[in-house]
Amino acid sequence: MTSEPAAQQSAPAAVPPRVTVVDFDMPFGSMIWFIFKWTLAAIPALFMLVLLASVIFGVLVGGVAGLAGLSQIGQVRDVLTPSEVSMDLAARLREAKGDDANALLLAALRNAGKVCPAVTDRTPDAFGWWTVQCANGKSYTVIPRGDGAQVNDK
């Protein structure tokens, strides 16, 4: 049985030497081929990164829109601002159909300080005035003006 010297037993494992590259010699044709392959490999990676970014962006924008109450974009609103109502209401009512006309009339009523939970019936007359029946049983006459609407109890 031979014993090794004590210095060899306690010696630490060999540490790989540090290397610094000071020059890189590659033929021009090989370099062009390498860059071409590198570009081709980047195309699917770029596609995946764009897909991932669009999913993350969609989730963030959807979450913020949901929290801010903007999830009904594209749907008919039942409350319009006074400036939206005053933008040539007569022309907008002539073109509006169904729920859009109800939303315009409801906004005109609310902007005039009238209480109308929902429009149940609306009838235009020959002069462009509208008779509006509300869900609470009240009736109003809405007279579109260039700067909004005049609303009278019926």
Rosetta blueprint (number, residue, H / E / L):
1 M L
2 T L
3 S L
4 E L
5 P L
6 A H
7 A H
8 Q H
9 Q H
10 S L
11 A L
12 P L
13 A L
14 A L
15 V L
16 P L
17 P L
18 R L
19 V L
20 T L
21 V L
22 V L
23 D L
24 F L
25 D L
26 M L
27 P L
28 F H
29 G H
30 S H
31 M H
32 I H
33 W H
34 F H
35 I H
36 F H
37 K H
38 W H
39 T H
40 L H
41 A H
42 A H
43 I H
44 P H
45 A H
46 L H
47 F H
48 M H
49 L H
50 V H
51 L H
52 L H
53 A H
54 S H
55 V H
56 I H
57 F H
58 G H
59 V H
60 L H
61 V H
62 G H
63 G H
64 V H
65 A H
66 G H
67 L H
68 A H
69 G L
70 L L
71 S L
72 Q L
73 I L
74 G L
75 Q L
76 V L
77 R L
78 D L
79 V L
80 L L
81 T L
82 P H
83 S H
84 E H
85 V H
86 S H
87 M L
88 D L
89 L H
90 A H
91 A H
92 R H
93 L H
94 R H
95 E H
96 A L
97 K L
98 G L
99 D H
100 D H
101 A H
102 N H
103 A H
104 L H
105 L H
106 L H
107 A H
108 A H
109 L H
110 R H
111 N H
112 A L
113 G L
114 K L
115 V L
116 C L
117 P L
118 A L
119 V E
120 T E
121 D E
122 R E
123 T E
124 P E
125 D L
126 A L
127 F L
128 G L
129 W L
130 W E
131 T E
132 V E
133 Q E
134 C E
135 A L
136 N L
137 G L
138 K L
139 S E
140 Y E
141 T E
142 V E
143 I E
144 P E
145 R E
146 G L
147 D L
148 G E
149 A E
150 Q E
151 V E
152 N E
153 D E
154 K L
